Amino acid sequence: MDLIATLSGLPGAAPFPGLPEAWHWSPTPRFHFVAALAADGKHAFQVTTNGPYDAELVAGLLAYARDRTDQVLGDPRPLIALSGFAAAGYDFDTAAVAAPRAHTYHARDNAELHALTYGVFPGWHYEFSGTETDEEALSQVSHPQGLRATSLDRVPLPFLKMRFDNPRTKAGSIGPARGLTTPDVLLRELSLLDGVQGAFVEFENYRHQVWRAEWADGLVLSGDGGRRELDRDALLRFAQAALT
């Protein structure tokens, strides 16, 4: 595929002033798309935004990814966190790159272009574990409850996996594996452990540290080589801090 001809020929595409060999198109005021050739000329990096748009931030993201083309193309993971990224006015510390199987850009309209396109978005290091499966990566990038990869004004969503059971509320996860969830779910279930014999919450952060909180004549937290009793407020504070 001739990527220059393909990208420059997309409806409404025009050269992107912030970066050479890059093109911008915007079908509506809310949606902006910017794609840039990778350093090998055979792949593309693309930032897609829905909402606030910042051309300088987008240019920085694409340049950062382009400078690391070999690293990205040599990485077999579906979701790659490029640490050290920074942009004036933002506290992002990571440029995240989604392999074609972890995003849906161009998937409906041009399968060949989709297969050559890597999605790029800003983030924070504690949002990525480095061991996301293809399914998890696609969910994180594309699902509204995930990382909101198209929102430049989003707030952090720490990586979190969890399983739990609560005999009192009858709520619980299915199966022995921990599944992706959000911090508000974790904090809610931890707050409901008080006084419930047999209730537990097991959670994992981006470092793959795992803790288990349960009721055993008091709230008990175990993991990371130790076991201790905590009151509910201390447990919630610990959980929040552990995610970042």
N, C-alpha and C positions, 0 to 999 in steps of 0.2 A: 504493500500500500504506500502511495505517495502521501505522507502525512501533511506536508505543507499544502498540497493541493486540496486535500480533504478538509483540513481544519480551516483554511482560509476560504473555502467554498461553502462552509456551513451558513445557513440563512442568517443574515445580519452580521456575520463575522467581520471584524476590522482589526488591523494591527493594534496590539496592546502597547501603549506608549511606555509602560514601565519595564519592559523586558523585550529583548530581541527574540525573533522566532517564536512569538506568542500572539494569540488572537483572543479577542473579547467579543462576546455577543450577549444581548440582553433582550429576550422576547417581551418582558414586562418590566416595569420599574422595580419590582420586588426581586426578580430573578436575574442573577448575573453568572456568566460562565467565562472562565479564562483558562485556556489550554496553552501549554508551552512544550516545545520539543524537548525531550530528554537529551542528554549530552551525546548519546549514541545516534541520534537522529532517527531511530527506529521505533521509539516509544514516545508517549506523551504523558505529561503531568497535568492534571486539571483540578482547579478549585471551583466549586459550585457554591453559590451563596443564595440563601433565601432570607431576605430581610436586609439589615444594614450592610452596606458594601463599602469597603475600604481598599482602594486600588493599591495603596502603598503596602498594606499588610499582605495582600494577595501577591504582589510582585516579590515581596520578601520570601514568602512561603515557596513559591515556584522556583526562585533562584536557589534557595537552600536545598530543595529536593534535587534540582538539576545538578548542582555541584556534587551531589552524592549518588549520582546515577548508578555507578558501578556497585556501590553498597546496596542500593535498593534492588537492582536486577539480580544480584547474587544472593539475595536473602529469600529463602523458600517460604517464609511465613506470610500469612494473608494480611497481617496488620503489623506495620513496622514503625516503631517510634524513633525518630531521629532527634536525639537530645541536643541541647545547647541552643536551640532556636530562641531568638528574642526579637521583639518588635516594639518600637517606641509607642508608649501609651497603653500597652497591654502587659499582662503578667504571664502570658503563655511561656512555657519553657521547652516545648517540643513541637516539631513538625511531624505529624502523623501521615503515613502513606498507606493507602489501602490498595492491595493488588486487585486486578480485575475481578477475581472471584469474590472479593469482599465489598463490591459496590455495584451499582446498576447503571452507571453513566453510559449512555449510548446503547444500552443492551437491547432496547426495543427497536431502535431505528437503524443501527449499524453494528452488527455483531463483530465485524472485523476490527472496527475502530475501538469498540469496547474492550476487546482482547488485548489491545496495545496501550490502553489508557490506565494510568495509576491515579487514584484520587488522593488529593492532598488537603489537609485541614489542620488548624492549630489546636494544641491541647496542652495537657500537663502530664508529667512523667508518671504520676501515680494513677493515671487512667488506663494504663496498658500493662499487662502481665508478661507479654512476650510469648505466651503459650496459647493464645486464643486459637480455637479451631476455626475452620472455614465458616461453619455455621454461626459461631459466636461472633466472629469478626463482621460478617454480613449483618447480623442483628445489631451490633454496636454502631455500625456506620449508617445503616439504612433505616432502622426502626425508630419511630418517633420517641420511644422511651429509652433510646440508647444515647449515644454521645452528641446527637444533634450536630452532625458534622458540617452541615450547611449554614450554621448560625455562627457568625463571627462575634456575637455578643453573648454567647452562652456562658453558663457557669460550669465549674468543674463537676465531673461525675466520676468519683473514684471507682477504680476496678473493685468489684466485690462479688464474691460467690458465697452462697449460703444454703444451708438446709436446716430445717427446724420442725418441731412438733409441739403442740400445746393441747393436752387433753381437755382443758377447760373450754377453750374457744373452738375446739375441733378443727383448727387450722393446722396445716403442715405441708411440707414439701413431699414430692413423690419420688420414691427410690432412694438409694444410698448416696447418690452423687450430689455434690453441691452445684447449684445453678446460678447463673448471673442474675443479679437483682440490684436494687438501688438502696442508698443509705437510709432513706426514710422508712423502707420496709424493715431493714435491720433494727433500727432504733425502736420502731413500733413493737416488734416481736420481743425485743429485749425487755421493754417496759412491761410486757404482759407476763413475764416469768414469775413474778412475785407470788409465793405461796402455792404454786402449782407443782405438785409432786409429779415427776416424770417428764416435765417440760424441759426443752433444751433448745438452744440456738447455736449452731456451729457456723463460723464465718471465716473467710479467707481474703487476704488483701493482695495487692499487686506484687508483693514480695513473696507470695505463697506461704506466708505465715498463717497458721490456722489456730483459732481459739474456739473453745466450747464453753458456753455459759449455761448453767442449769440451776434448778432449785434443789437443794439438799439441806433442809432445815436452815436455809439462808441462801443467798445468791453466791454461787461459786464459779469462778472463772479459771479455766485450765488451758494450758498451751504455752508454747515457747519455753518449755522446760520448767514451768512452775504451776502452782495452784494457790489461789487466794480467795478469801471472802471479801465481797464488796457490797455496798448498798446500791440501790438502783441508780442514783445520780452518778456515782463514781463509775459504775459499769457503762453507762451511756457516754460519759466523757471519755473513757478508755476506748470505746469502740470508735467514736468519732476521730480520735487522735490516731488510732491504728491504721486508718484508711489512707492517711497521707504521710 
